[in-house]
Amino acid sequence: MVASAAVGARGSAADDWQAQVGEALGKTGAAALGGIYHVGLPRPDLQLTLDDVELKPGFALCRWLAFEKTGEGGMVMGDLVLTMDEVAPVTTKLAAGGIDVTALHNHLLRNQPFTMYMLVLGHGDPVKLARGLHAALGESETPLASPASSAAPPPIDLDAAAIGETLCAKGTNNGGTPMGSPNPMWSGVALARRLAEHLVAPLDPPALEAGFQWLFDGTQASLANWQQAGPGNFDYDANEKVIVARPGGDIGLFFFAGRGFSDFTLRLQFRLDSRDDNSGVFVRSRDPRQLPPAGLNDPRIAGNPAWLAVDTGFEIQIDEMAQPDQADMHRTGAVYAIPIGAGPGQQIYARGPALQPGEWNDYEIQVAGDTYDVRLNGFQTAHFSNNDPARGRPANLDPLSGYIGVQTHTGAVSFRAIRIKG
Protein backbone atom coordinates (compact mmCIF):
# COMPACT_ATOMS: atom_id res chain seq x y z
CA MET A 1 0.00 0.00 0.00
CA VAL A 2 2.82 2.41 0.80
CA ALA A 3 4.54 1.74 -2.53
CA SER A 4 1.29 2.21 -4.43
CA ALA A 5 0.64 5.50 -2.67
CA ALA A 6 4.15 6.72 -3.51
CA VAL A 7 3.76 5.80 -7.16
CA GLY A 8 0.41 7.57 -7.24
CA ALA A 9 1.92 10.69 -5.70
CA ARG A 10 4.71 10.75 -8.26
CA GLY A 11 2.20 10.30 -11.06
CA SER A 12 0.11 13.18 -9.75
CA ALA A 13 3.19 15.40 -9.58
CA ALA A 14 4.10 14.54 -13.17
CA ASP A 15 0.56 15.20 -14.34
CA ASP A 16 0.57 18.53 -12.49
CA TRP A 17 3.64 20.05 -14.20
CA GLN A 18 2.54 18.72 -17.57
CA ALA A 19 -0.92 20.26 -17.13
CA GLN A 20 0.73 23.57 -16.21
CA VAL A 21 2.88 23.41 -19.35
CA GLY A 22 -0.19 22.79 -21.50
CA GLU A 23 -2.00 25.71 -19.89
CA ALA A 24 0.98 28.07 -20.29
CA LEU A 25 1.52 27.05 -23.91
CA GLY A 26 -2.15 27.32 -24.74
CA LYS A 27 -2.23 23.84 -26.22
CA THR A 28 -2.42 20.50 -24.46
CA GLY A 29 -0.24 17.54 -25.31
CA ALA A 30 0.27 13.99 -24.13
CA ALA A 31 2.73 12.10 -21.96
CA ALA A 32 5.33 10.11 -23.90
CA LEU A 33 7.98 7.58 -22.92
CA GLY A 34 10.76 8.73 -20.61
CA GLY A 35 8.69 11.33 -18.74
CA ILE A 36 8.43 13.55 -21.82
CA TYR A 37 5.43 15.81 -22.42
CA HIS A 38 4.83 16.03 -26.16
CA VAL A 39 2.75 18.70 -27.90
CA GLY A 40 1.94 18.44 -31.60
CA LEU A 41 1.95 21.64 -33.67
CA PRO A 42 0.40 20.90 -37.06
CA ARG A 43 -0.16 23.73 -39.55
CA PRO A 44 -3.47 22.88 -41.23
CA ASP A 45 -3.87 26.61 -41.89
CA LEU A 46 -1.21 26.41 -44.62
CA GLN A 47 -2.31 25.32 -48.09
CA LEU A 48 0.92 24.21 -49.74
CA THR A 49 1.67 22.85 -53.17
CA LEU A 50 4.89 21.52 -54.65
CA ASP A 51 5.01 21.19 -58.43
CA ASP A 52 1.19 21.35 -58.47
CA VAL A 53 0.94 18.56 -55.87
CA GLU A 54 -1.09 19.46 -52.78
CA LEU A 55 0.85 18.76 -49.55
CA LYS A 56 -1.26 17.44 -46.72
CA PRO A 57 -0.54 18.94 -43.26
CA GLY A 58 0.22 15.51 -41.79
CA PHE A 59 2.83 14.87 -44.47
CA ALA A 60 5.09 17.91 -44.14
CA LEU A 61 3.52 20.37 -41.74
CA CYS A 62 3.09 18.48 -38.48
CA ARG A 63 5.78 19.70 -36.06
CA TRP A 64 6.17 19.33 -32.29
CA LEU A 65 7.48 20.48 -28.91
CA ALA A 66 8.77 18.10 -26.24
CA PHE A 67 9.19 19.13 -22.59
CA GLU A 68 11.10 17.37 -19.82
CA LYS A 69 11.31 18.25 -16.13
CA THR A 70 14.61 17.53 -14.36
CA GLY A 71 14.86 18.38 -10.67
CA GLU A 72 14.42 22.12 -10.19
CA GLY A 73 14.61 22.83 -13.93
CA GLY A 74 13.95 21.18 -17.24
CA MET A 75 14.24 21.66 -20.97
CA VAL A 76 12.30 21.85 -24.21
CA MET A 77 13.20 20.81 -27.73
CA GLY A 78 11.07 21.30 -30.76
CA ASP A 79 10.63 21.80 -34.47
CA LEU A 80 8.43 24.60 -35.80
CA VAL A 81 7.22 25.16 -39.35
CA LEU A 82 6.94 28.83 -40.29
CA THR A 83 6.32 30.94 -43.32
CA MET A 84 9.09 33.30 -44.38
CA ASP A 85 7.43 36.38 -42.90
CA GLU A 86 6.92 34.59 -39.56
CA VAL A 87 10.58 33.65 -39.01
CA ALA A 88 11.91 37.04 -37.84
CA PRO A 89 9.18 37.95 -35.31
CA VAL A 90 9.10 34.42 -33.88
CA THR A 91 12.91 34.44 -33.51
CA THR A 92 12.77 37.77 -31.65
CA LYS A 93 10.18 36.49 -29.17
CA LEU A 94 12.08 33.25 -28.62
CA ALA A 95 15.24 35.19 -27.75
CA ALA A 96 13.26 37.34 -25.32
CA GLY A 97 12.06 34.16 -23.61
CA GLY A 98 15.57 32.70 -23.30
CA ILE A 99 14.95 30.03 -25.94
CA ASP A 100 17.64 29.33 -28.54
CA VAL A 101 17.18 28.73 -32.26
CA THR A 102 19.56 25.87 -33.01
CA ALA A 103 18.81 25.49 -36.73
CA LEU A 104 16.82 27.11 -39.49
CA HIS A 105 16.45 25.07 -42.64
CA ASN A 106 13.90 23.66 -45.04
CA HIS A 107 12.55 20.19 -45.68
CA LEU A 108 10.93 21.09 -48.96
CA LEU A 109 12.05 22.76 -52.17
CA ARG A 110 9.93 24.85 -54.56
CA ASN A 111 6.84 24.65 -52.36
CA GLN A 112 4.41 27.54 -52.46
CA PRO A 113 4.06 29.40 -50.18
CA PHE A 114 7.62 28.76 -49.05
CA THR A 115 8.19 27.44 -45.51
CA MET A 116 11.14 27.17 -43.14
CA TYR A 117 11.70 24.70 -40.32
CA MET A 118 13.06 26.05 -37.04
CA LEU A 119 14.65 23.87 -34.34
CA VAL A 120 14.41 25.32 -30.84
CA LEU A 121 16.07 24.48 -27.52
CA GLY A 122 15.49 25.94 -24.07
CA HIS A 123 16.62 25.16 -20.53
CA GLY A 124 14.88 26.14 -17.31
CA ASP A 125 11.47 25.81 -15.73
CA PRO A 126 9.25 24.01 -18.29
CA VAL A 127 6.26 26.23 -17.45
CA LYS A 128 8.28 29.41 -18.04
CA LEU A 129 9.59 27.95 -21.28
CA ALA A 130 6.02 27.18 -22.35
CA ARG A 131 5.04 30.80 -21.71
CA GLY A 132 7.92 31.99 -23.85
CA LEU A 133 6.93 29.62 -26.64
CA HIS A 134 3.31 30.77 -26.42
CA ALA A 135 4.44 34.36 -26.94
CA ALA A 136 6.66 33.34 -29.87
CA LEU A 137 4.02 31.22 -31.57
CA GLY A 138 1.64 34.15 -31.20
CA GLU A 139 3.77 35.91 -33.85
CA SER A 140 2.76 33.21 -36.32
CA GLU A 141 -0.53 31.77 -37.48
CA THR A 142 0.19 28.42 -35.82
CA PRO A 143 -3.17 27.17 -34.51
CA LEU A 144 -3.08 26.49 -30.77
CA ALA A 145 -6.75 25.79 -30.25
CA SER A 146 -7.82 22.16 -30.34
CA PRO A 147 -9.34 21.32 -33.72
CA ALA A 148 -13.03 20.62 -33.87
CA SER A 149 -13.94 16.97 -34.14
CA SER A 150 -14.50 15.90 -37.70
CA ALA A 151 -15.68 12.92 -39.61
CA ALA A 152 -13.53 9.87 -40.15
CA PRO A 153 -10.37 10.63 -42.17
CA PRO A 154 -10.38 9.73 -45.84
CA PRO A 155 -8.94 6.36 -46.80
CA ILE A 156 -5.22 6.11 -47.56
CA ASP A 157 -4.21 4.85 -50.98
CA LEU A 158 -1.26 2.97 -49.53
CA ASP A 159 -0.64 -0.44 -47.97
CA ALA A 160 -0.38 0.99 -44.42
CA ALA A 161 -0.11 -2.48 -42.86
CA ALA A 162 2.92 -3.38 -45.00
CA ILE A 163 4.58 -0.04 -44.20
CA GLY A 164 4.04 -0.59 -40.48
CA GLU A 165 5.44 -4.11 -40.65
CA THR A 166 8.54 -2.91 -42.50
CA LEU A 167 9.19 -0.08 -40.03
CA CYS A 168 8.27 -2.20 -36.98
CA ALA A 169 5.91 0.59 -35.90
CA LYS A 170 2.23 1.04 -36.37
CA GLY A 171 1.00 4.43 -37.58
CA THR A 172 -2.34 6.18 -37.66
CA ASN A 173 -4.44 7.79 -40.36
CA ASN A 174 -3.86 11.50 -39.77
CA GLY A 175 -6.26 13.21 -42.12
CA GLY A 176 -5.42 10.94 -44.99
CA THR A 177 -1.70 10.70 -44.24
CA PRO A 178 -0.09 7.77 -42.40
CA MET A 179 1.69 9.02 -39.29
CA GLY A 180 3.85 7.27 -36.72
CA SER A 181 4.80 8.09 -33.14
CA PRO A 182 4.58 11.83 -32.43
CA ASN A 183 8.27 11.94 -31.61
CA PRO A 184 9.92 8.54 -31.22
CA MET A 185 13.40 10.07 -31.53
CA TRP A 186 12.93 12.20 -28.41
CA SER A 187 11.58 9.31 -26.36
CA GLY A 188 14.43 7.09 -27.51
CA VAL A 189 17.00 9.72 -26.62
CA ALA A 190 15.47 10.13 -23.16
CA LEU A 191 15.60 6.40 -22.52
CA ALA A 192 19.15 6.10 -23.85
CA ARG A 193 20.36 9.00 -21.74
CA ARG A 194 18.83 7.56 -18.57
CA LEU A 195 20.45 4.21 -19.28
CA ALA A 196 23.80 5.90 -19.90
CA GLU A 197 23.58 7.74 -16.60
CA HIS A 198 23.68 4.34 -14.86
CA LEU A 199 26.13 2.54 -17.14
CA VAL A 200 28.76 5.11 -18.16
CA ALA A 201 31.65 5.58 -15.74
CA PRO A 202 32.10 9.18 -14.52
CA LEU A 203 34.78 11.26 -16.20
CA ASP A 204 37.98 11.66 -14.22
CA PRO A 205 38.84 15.16 -13.00
CA PRO A 206 41.69 17.03 -14.70
CA ALA A 207 45.20 15.98 -13.73
CA LEU A 208 46.72 17.95 -10.87
CA GLU A 209 49.02 20.64 -12.27
CA ALA A 210 52.52 21.23 -10.95
CA GLY A 211 52.51 23.31 -7.78
CA PHE A 212 48.78 22.78 -7.09
CA GLN A 213 47.18 20.84 -4.25
CA TRP A 214 43.72 19.32 -4.08
CA LEU A 215 41.03 20.90 -1.95
CA PHE A 216 38.45 18.46 -3.38
CA ASP A 217 39.67 15.63 -5.59
CA GLY A 218 36.39 13.76 -5.99
CA THR A 219 36.85 11.44 -3.04
CA GLN A 220 34.69 11.55 0.04
CA ALA A 221 37.85 11.62 2.15
CA SER A 222 38.79 15.00 0.66
CA LEU A 223 35.57 16.47 2.05
CA ALA A 224 36.86 16.09 5.61
CA ASN A 225 38.16 19.67 5.57
CA TRP A 226 34.92 21.16 4.23
CA GLN A 227 32.06 22.53 6.33
CA GLN A 228 28.68 24.07 5.62
CA ALA A 229 27.34 27.43 6.79
CA GLY A 230 23.73 28.41 6.18
CA PRO A 231 20.82 26.48 4.65
CA GLY A 232 20.53 24.27 1.61
CA ASN A 233 22.43 21.05 0.96
CA PHE A 234 25.80 20.17 -0.51
CA ASP A 235 25.46 16.55 -1.53
CA TYR A 236 28.34 14.25 -2.42
CA ASP A 237 27.56 12.22 -5.53
CA ALA A 238 29.73 9.12 -5.20
CA ASN A 239 28.96 7.99 -8.76
CA GLU A 240 30.12 11.21 -10.43
CA LYS A 241 32.51 12.20 -7.61
CA VAL A 242 31.13 15.73 -7.44
CA ILE A 243 29.62 18.16 -4.94
CA VAL A 244 26.04 19.16 -5.85
CA ALA A 245 24.82 22.44 -4.34
CA ARG A 246 21.07 22.35 -3.70
CA PRO A 247 19.20 25.46 -2.55
CA GLY A 248 17.38 26.07 0.72
CA GLY A 249 15.39 29.08 1.86
CA ASP A 250 18.44 31.37 1.74
CA ILE A 251 21.99 31.31 0.41
CA GLY A 252 24.28 28.58 1.74
CA LEU A 253 28.06 28.24 1.81
CA PHE A 254 30.29 25.16 1.62
CA PHE A 255 33.78 26.29 2.59
CA PHE A 256 37.24 24.80 2.93
CA ALA A 257 37.76 24.91 6.69
CA GLY A 258 41.38 23.73 6.76
CA ARG A 259 42.89 27.21 6.51
CA GLY A 260 42.70 30.57 4.81
CA PHE A 261 44.85 31.67 1.87
CA SER A 262 46.72 34.83 0.91
CA ASP A 263 47.85 35.05 -2.74
CA PHE A 264 46.75 32.07 -4.83
CA THR A 265 45.49 30.64 -8.08
CA LEU A 266 42.26 28.67 -7.62
CA ARG A 267 41.01 26.30 -10.31
CA LEU A 268 37.79 24.29 -10.35
CA GLN A 269 35.09 22.95 -12.62
CA PHE A 270 31.36 23.60 -12.35
CA ARG A 271 28.27 22.42 -14.19
CA LEU A 272 24.82 23.97 -14.48
CA ASP A 273 21.68 21.86 -14.35
CA SER A 274 19.59 24.64 -15.89
CA ARG A 275 20.39 27.89 -17.66
CA ASP A 276 18.77 29.93 -14.87
CA ASP A 277 20.83 28.38 -12.04
CA ASN A 278 22.53 30.84 -9.69
CA SER A 279 25.64 30.05 -7.65
CA GLY A 280 29.14 31.37 -7.09
CA VAL A 281 32.64 30.90 -5.70
CA PHE A 282 33.69 32.92 -2.64
CA VAL A 283 37.31 33.92 -2.13
CA ARG A 284 39.11 35.66 0.71
CA SER A 285 36.12 35.76 3.04
CA ARG A 286 36.18 35.62 6.83
CA ASP A 287 35.87 32.23 8.53
CA PRO A 288 32.07 31.84 8.98
CA ARG A 289 32.64 30.02 12.28
CA GLN A 290 33.87 33.30 13.75
CA LEU A 291 32.01 36.39 14.90
CA PRO A 292 31.74 39.28 12.46
CA PRO A 293 34.62 41.77 12.63
CA ALA A 294 34.18 44.96 14.64
CA GLY A 295 32.09 47.50 12.77
CA LEU A 296 30.20 44.98 10.61
CA ASN A 297 26.53 45.15 11.55
CA ASP A 298 24.65 42.96 9.07
CA PRO A 299 21.59 41.52 10.88
CA ARG A 300 21.39 38.65 8.38
CA ILE A 301 24.58 37.07 9.72
CA ALA A 302 22.99 36.17 13.06
CA GLY A 303 20.47 33.91 11.31
CA ASN A 304 22.73 32.76 8.48
CA PRO A 305 26.55 32.92 8.77
CA ALA A 306 26.88 32.46 5.00
CA TRP A 307 26.23 36.21 4.73
CA LEU A 308 29.58 36.79 6.43
CA ALA A 309 31.24 35.62 3.21
CA VAL A 310 29.20 38.14 1.20
CA ASP A 311 30.20 41.03 3.44
CA THR A 312 33.87 40.20 3.93
CA GLY A 313 34.97 38.39 0.78
CA PHE A 314 34.25 38.49 -2.94
CA GLU A 315 31.96 36.22 -4.95
CA ILE A 316 32.89 35.15 -8.45
CA GLN A 317 29.45 34.87 -9.95
CA ILE A 318 27.75 31.95 -11.71
CA ASP A 319 24.51 33.22 -13.26
CA GLU A 320 23.91 33.19 -17.01
CA MET A 321 20.71 35.22 -16.60
CA ALA A 322 22.41 37.97 -14.51
CA GLN A 323 19.46 38.12 -12.15
CA PRO A 324 17.67 40.24 -11.08
CA ASP A 325 18.48 43.07 -13.51
CA GLN A 326 20.57 41.50 -16.33
CA ALA A 327 23.49 43.78 -15.36
CA ASP A 328 26.93 42.44 -16.26
CA MET A 329 28.16 42.85 -12.68
CA HIS A 330 25.69 40.08 -11.79
CA ARG A 331 26.69 37.78 -14.67
CA THR A 332 28.83 34.66 -14.85
CA GLY A 333 32.51 35.54 -14.70
CA ALA A 334 32.05 38.83 -12.85
CA VAL A 335 33.14 39.78 -9.36
CA TYR A 336 29.61 39.99 -8.00
CA ALA A 337 28.09 43.47 -7.57
CA ILE A 338 31.35 45.31 -8.31
CA PRO A 339 30.49 48.15 -10.74
CA ILE A 340 31.78 47.86 -14.30
CA GLY A 341 34.43 50.38 -15.30
CA ALA A 342 38.12 51.23 -15.13
CA GLY A 343 37.98 53.51 -12.09
CA PRO A 344 38.95 52.78 -8.47
CA GLY A 345 36.83 50.01 -6.95
CA GLN A 346 35.47 49.00 -10.37
CA GLN A 347 36.05 45.90 -12.49
CA ILE A 348 36.87 45.56 -16.16
CA TYR A 349 34.49 42.90 -17.44
CA ALA A 350 33.98 41.01 -20.69
CA ARG A 351 31.32 38.36 -21.18
CA GLY A 352 32.68 34.88 -21.54
CA PRO A 353 31.40 32.04 -23.73
CA ALA A 354 27.75 31.08 -23.16
CA LEU A 355 27.34 28.15 -20.81
CA GLN A 356 25.27 25.10 -21.67
CA PRO A 357 23.54 23.05 -18.97
CA GLY A 358 25.09 19.63 -18.51
CA GLU A 359 28.57 20.71 -19.65
CA TRP A 360 31.59 21.16 -17.38
CA ASN A 361 33.21 24.60 -17.27
CA ASP A 362 36.61 25.71 -15.98
CA TYR A 363 37.06 28.61 -13.57
CA GLU A 364 40.47 30.07 -12.77
CA ILE A 365 40.58 32.77 -10.10
CA GLN A 366 43.94 34.42 -9.49
CA VAL A 367 44.41 36.71 -6.49
CA ALA A 368 47.66 38.63 -5.94
CA GLY A 369 47.70 41.44 -3.41
CA ASP A 370 44.51 43.39 -4.06
CA THR A 371 44.20 42.29 -7.71
CA TYR A 372 41.65 39.71 -8.83
CA ASP A 373 41.65 38.09 -12.29
CA VAL A 374 38.94 35.66 -13.44
CA ARG A 375 39.07 33.31 -16.41
CA LEU A 376 36.15 31.25 -17.67
CA ASN A 377 37.02 28.37 -20.00
CA GLY A 378 40.33 30.07 -20.76
CA PHE A 379 38.78 33.49 -21.48
CA GLN A 380 39.48 36.39 -19.10
CA THR A 381 36.18 37.83 -17.91
CA ALA A 382 37.14 40.11 -15.02
CA HIS A 383 40.03 42.23 -13.72
CA PHE A 384 39.50 43.99 -10.40
CA SER A 385 41.64 45.95 -7.97
CA ASN A 386 40.13 46.06 -4.50
CA ASN A 387 40.32 49.36 -2.61
CA ASP A 388 38.18 48.34 0.39
CA PRO A 389 40.49 47.41 3.31
CA ALA A 390 37.65 45.66 5.15
CA ARG A 391 37.04 43.10 2.39
CA GLY A 392 39.13 40.38 0.82
CA ARG A 393 41.76 40.31 3.56
CA PRO A 394 44.54 37.77 3.00
CA ALA A 395 45.36 35.19 5.66
CA ASN A 396 48.87 36.57 6.18
CA LEU A 397 47.34 39.83 7.41
CA ASP A 398 44.28 38.32 9.11
CA PRO A 399 44.43 34.63 10.15
CA LEU A 400 40.61 34.59 10.37
CA SER A 401 40.24 35.56 6.71
CA GLY A 402 41.29 34.25 3.28
CA TYR A 403 38.69 31.47 3.20
CA ILE A 404 37.34 29.83 0.02
CA GLY A 405 33.91 28.31 -0.58
CA VAL A 406 31.14 27.56 -3.06
CA GLN A 407 27.59 28.82 -2.82
CA THR A 408 24.11 27.40 -3.16
CA HIS A 409 21.45 29.89 -4.22
CA THR A 410 19.05 28.58 -6.89
CA GLY A 411 19.13 25.40 -8.94
CA ALA A 412 21.45 22.41 -8.70
CA VAL A 413 25.04 23.38 -9.54
CA SER A 414 27.80 20.76 -9.40
CA PHE A 415 31.46 21.32 -8.53
CA ARG A 416 34.53 19.15 -8.90
CA ALA A 417 38.34 19.22 -9.26
CA ILE A 418 38.87 22.10 -6.80
CA ARG A 419 42.59 22.76 -6.50
CA ILE A 420 44.82 25.65 -5.47
CA LYS A 421 48.37 26.93 -5.76
CA GLY A 422 49.61 29.35 -3.14
Helices and strands as residue ranges (DSSP letters): H 2-25, E 30-32, G 33-35, E 36-42, E 48-50, E 53-55, H 57-60, E 62-70, E 73-83, H 84-96, E 100-105, E 115-123, H 126-137, H 160-167, E 172-173, E 178-179, H 184-199, E 213-216, G 220-225, E 226-229, E 233-237, E 242-246, E 252-256, E 264-272, E 278-285, H 300-303, H 306-312, E 314-318, G 328-330, E 347-349, E 360-368, E 371-376, E 379-385, E 403-410, E 413-421
